[in-house]
């Protein structure tokens, strides 16, 4: 998926006031401020209250469900090798998010899990570096995971330079 397609999806979601945060490889791009590898899909943590309008926007852009594991996640595909992976997140009044997992598990999104970054010069909401690192634990890392972890480290040093 290229940056132009990502921006097209984000702009369409914004027009419908869908609340979302970018995760996965594109979330790393948003934090690092640069793209250094190809990304198969766009991962979105979406406010569960906005799931229906989110899916309607994606349908209007030519995406159809490929893998439906709702309420955990739904992956949608469109012609041209375009993929979006939607993760519905329920929020408490205090801003703590929780995503359903398989077999009764869940994923936590503390209020500190949300930040902003940029993709192709566009300001975007994304998951924090700490949240991105948390989601890359508990399994054997693939080469792209190791790459993304290095990019998250780069982002941390870029934003926290001494002096």
C-alpha positions as a LaTeX table, in Angstrom:
\begin{tabular}{lrrr}
\hline
Residue & $x$ (\AA) & $y$ (\AA) & $z$ (\AA) \\
\hline
Unk1 & 0.00 & 0.00 & 0.00 \\
Unk2 & 1.48 & 3.37 & $-0.92$ \\
Unk3 & 1.30 & 6.71 & 0.88 \\
Unk4 & $-1.19$ & 8.20 & $-1.61$ \\
Unk5 & $-3.66$ & 5.39 & $-0.92$ \\
Unk6 & $-3.15$ & 5.77 & 2.84 \\
Unk7 & $-3.87$ & 9.50 & 2.64 \\
Unk8 & $-6.94$ & 8.84 & 0.47 \\
Unk9 & $-8.32$ & 6.44 & 3.11 \\
Unk10 & $-7.54$ & 8.82 & 5.98 \\
Unk11 & $-9.10$ & 11.80 & 4.23 \\
Unk12 & $-12.28$ & 9.81 & 3.53 \\
Unk13 & $-12.48$ & 8.70 & 7.18 \\
Unk14 & $-11.96$ & 12.27 & 8.36 \\
Unk15 & $-14.80$ & 13.52 & 6.14 \\
Unk16 & $-17.12$ & 11.12 & 8.00 \\
Unk17 & $-15.68$ & 12.08 & 11.44 \\
Unk18 & $-14.44$ & 8.53 & 12.09 \\
Unk19 & $-12.09$ & 8.50 & 15.10 \\
Unk20 & $-9.00$ & 6.40 & 14.34 \\
Unk21 & $-5.31$ & 5.98 & 15.14 \\
Unk22 & $-2.75$ & 4.44 & 12.81 \\
Unk23 & $-0.77$ & 1.45 & 14.07 \\
Unk24 & 1.45 & $-1.19$ & 12.50 \\
Unk25 & 4.06 & $-0.26$ & 9.91 \\
Unk26 & 2.35 & 2.96 & 8.82 \\
Unk27 & 2.10 & 3.96 & 12.49 \\
Unk28 & 5.87 & 3.57 & 12.71 \\
Unk29 & 6.22 & 5.74 & 9.59 \\
Unk30 & 4.04 & 8.40 & 11.25 \\
Unk31 & 6.28 & 8.45 & 14.33 \\
Unk32 & 9.63 & 8.19 & 12.56 \\
Unk33 & 8.70 & 10.71 & 9.90 \\
Unk34 & 10.07 & 8.55 & 7.13 \\
Unk35 & 9.22 & 5.43 & 5.18 \\
Unk36 & 11.98 & 2.85 & 4.81 \\
Unk37 & 10.08 & $-0.29$ & 3.80 \\
Unk38 & 6.97 & $-1.38$ & 1.93 \\
Unk39 & 3.77 & $-1.96$ & 3.90 \\
Unk40 & 1.16 & $-4.52$ & 2.91 \\
Unk41 & $-1.67$ & $-2.88$ & 4.79 \\
Unk42 & $-2.88$ & 0.05 & 6.83 \\
Unk43 & $-3.62$ & $-0.87$ & 10.46 \\
Unk44 & $-6.25$ & 1.27 & 12.14 \\
Unk45 & $-7.41$ & 1.30 & 15.74 \\
Unk46 & $-10.95$ & 2.67 & 15.32 \\
Unk47 & $-13.29$ & 3.89 & 18.04 \\
Unk48 & $-15.82$ & 1.03 & 18.14 \\
Unk49 & $-18.66$ & 3.58 & 18.11 \\
Unk50 & $-17.45$ & 4.57 & 14.62 \\
Unk51 & $-17.06$ & 1.06 & 13.21 \\
Unk52 & $-20.16$ & 1.19 & 10.96 \\
Unk53 & $-19.26$ & 4.52 & 9.32 \\
Unk54 & $-15.63$ & 3.35 & 8.99 \\
Unk55 & $-16.68$ & 0.20 & 7.13 \\
Unk56 & $-19.07$ & 2.22 & 4.94 \\
Unk57 & $-16.22$ & 4.59 & 3.97 \\
Unk58 & $-13.97$ & 1.67 & 3.11 \\
Unk59 & $-16.72$ & $-0.01$ & 1.11 \\
Unk60 & $-17.19$ & 3.22 & $-0.87$ \\
Unk61 & $-13.43$ & 3.14 & $-1.63$ \\
Unk62 & $-13.74$ & $-0.39$ & $-3.06$ \\
Unk63 & $-12.73$ & $-2.43$ & 0.01 \\
Unk64 & $-14.53$ & $-5.67$ & 0.85 \\
Unk65 & $-14.12$ & $-7.90$ & 3.91 \\
Unk66 & $-11.44$ & $-10.55$ & 3.49 \\
Unk67 & $-11.03$ & $-11.76$ & 7.09 \\
Unk68 & $-13.86$ & $-11.00$ & 9.53 \\
Unk69 & $-12.97$ & $-11.78$ & 13.13 \\
Unk70 & $-15.17$ & $-9.10$ & 14.64 \\
Unk71 & $-15.26$ & $-7.94$ & 17.36 \\
Unk72 & $-11.48$ & $-8.53$ & 17.33 \\
Unk73 & $-10.63$ & $-7.20$ & 13.85 \\
Unk74 & $-11.73$ & $-7.10$ & 10.25 \\
Unk75 & $-9.34$ & $-7.00$ & 7.31 \\
Unk76 & $-10.57$ & $-5.53$ & 4.06 \\
Unk77 & $-9.04$ & $-5.78$ & 0.59 \\
Unk78 & $-9.43$ & $-3.72$ & $-2.57$ \\
Unk79 & $-8.15$ & $-4.16$ & $-6.12$ \\
Unk80 & $-4.52$ & $-3.21$ & $-6.60$ \\
Unk81 & $-3.20$ & $-5.00$ & $-3.49$ \\
Unk82 & $-4.73$ & $-2.49$ & $-1.08$ \\
Unk83 & $-5.49$ & $-3.70$ & 2.44 \\
Unk84 & $-6.88$ & $-2.11$ & 5.59 \\
Unk85 & $-6.92$ & $-3.93$ & 8.93 \\
Unk86 & $-9.50$ & $-2.39$ & 11.31 \\
Unk87 & $-9.26$ & $-3.00$ & 15.08 \\
Unk88 & $-12.37$ & $-1.74$ & 16.96 \\
Unk89 & $-11.51$ & $-0.21$ & 20.35 \\
Unk90 & $-14.09$ & 0.47 & 23.07 \\
Unk91 & $-13.34$ & 3.49 & 25.28 \\
Unk92 & $-14.18$ & 4.22 & 28.90 \\
Unk93 & $-15.17$ & 7.71 & 30.02 \\
Unk94 & $-11.58$ & 8.12 & 31.26 \\
Unk95 & $-10.20$ & 7.51 & 27.76 \\
Unk96 & $-8.88$ & 3.99 & 28.38 \\
Unk97 & $-9.35$ & 1.77 & 25.33 \\
Unk98 & $-9.87$ & $-1.96$ & 25.14 \\
Unk99 & $-9.90$ & $-4.15$ & 22.05 \\
Unk100 & $-11.33$ & $-7.65$ & 22.15 \\
Unk101 & $-8.87$ & $-10.46$ & 21.56 \\
Unk102 & $-9.35$ & $-14.07$ & 20.59 \\
Unk103 & $-10.53$ & $-16.58$ & 23.19 \\
Unk104 & $-11.60$ & $-13.91$ & 25.70 \\
Unk105 & $-8.28$ & $-12.07$ & 25.71 \\
Unk106 & $-8.08$ & $-8.31$ & 25.22 \\
Unk107 & $-5.63$ & $-5.57$ & 24.30 \\
Unk108 & $-5.34$ & $-2.45$ & 26.43 \\
Unk109 & $-4.89$ & 1.07 & 25.10 \\
Unk110 & $-4.09$ & 3.39 & 28.03 \\
Unk111 & $-4.74$ & 7.11 & 27.41 \\
Unk112 & $-0.98$ & 7.50 & 26.80 \\
Unk113 & $-1.24$ & 5.08 & 23.82 \\
Unk114 & $-2.43$ & 7.86 & 21.51 \\
Unk115 & $-0.32$ & 10.55 & 19.87 \\
Unk116 & 0.20 & 12.13 & 16.48 \\
Unk117 & 2.74 & 11.98 & 13.68 \\
Unk118 & 2.92 & 12.60 & 9.95 \\
Unk119 & 2.61 & 10.59 & 6.75 \\
Unk120 & 3.51 & 12.24 & 3.45 \\
Unk121 & 3.35 & 15.63 & 5.14 \\
Unk122 & $-0.16$ & 14.99 & 6.52 \\
Unk123 & $-0.68$ & 15.22 & 10.27 \\
Unk124 & $-2.21$ & 11.96 & 11.54 \\
Unk125 & $-3.34$ & 10.40 & 14.79 \\
Unk126 & $-1.32$ & 7.30 & 15.57 \\
Unk127 & $-0.39$ & 4.91 & 18.34 \\
Unk128 & 2.52 & 5.91 & 20.56 \\
Unk129 & 5.93 & 4.30 & 20.31 \\
Unk130 & 5.35 & 2.58 & 23.66 \\
Unk131 & 2.06 & 1.11 & 22.42 \\
Unk132 & 3.66 & 0.05 & 19.13 \\
Unk133 & 6.47 & $-1.70$ & 21.06 \\
Unk134 & 3.92 & $-3.37$ & 23.35 \\
Unk135 & 2.10 & $-4.81$ & 20.33 \\
Unk136 & 5.41 & $-6.28$ & 19.13 \\
Unk137 & 5.92 & $-8.51$ & 22.18 \\
Unk138 & 5.02 & $-12.10$ & 22.92 \\
Unk139 & 5.95 & $-13.64$ & 19.58 \\
Unk140 & 9.00 & $-14.39$ & 17.44 \\
Unk141 & 9.84 & $-11.28$ & 15.47 \\
Unk142 & 9.71 & $-11.32$ & 11.70 \\
Unk143 & 12.24 & $-9.20$ & 9.77 \\
Unk144 & 9.68 & $-6.39$ & 9.38 \\
Unk145 & 9.07 & $-6.37$ & 13.15 \\
Unk146 & 12.79 & $-5.98$ & 13.82 \\
Unk147 & 12.92 & $-3.21$ & 11.24 \\
Unk148 & 9.94 & $-1.42$ & 12.82 \\
Unk149 & 11.45 & $-1.68$ & 16.30 \\
Unk150 & 14.65 & $-0.08$ & 15.00 \\
Unk151 & 12.57 & 2.69 & 13.38 \\
Unk152 & 10.76 & 3.28 & 16.69 \\
Unk153 & 14.15 & 3.65 & 18.35 \\
Unk154 & 15.15 & 6.12 & 15.63 \\
Unk155 & 11.94 & 8.07 & 16.27 \\
Unk156 & 12.69 & 8.21 & 20.00 \\
Unk157 & 16.21 & 9.57 & 19.44 \\
Unk158 & 14.99 & 12.02 & 16.79 \\
Unk159 & 12.40 & 13.50 & 19.14 \\
Unk160 & 14.55 & 13.47 & 22.28 \\
Unk161 & 17.88 & 14.87 & 21.20 \\
Unk162 & 19.90 & 16.42 & 24.01 \\
Unk163 & 20.46 & 20.19 & 23.93 \\
\hline
\end{tabular}
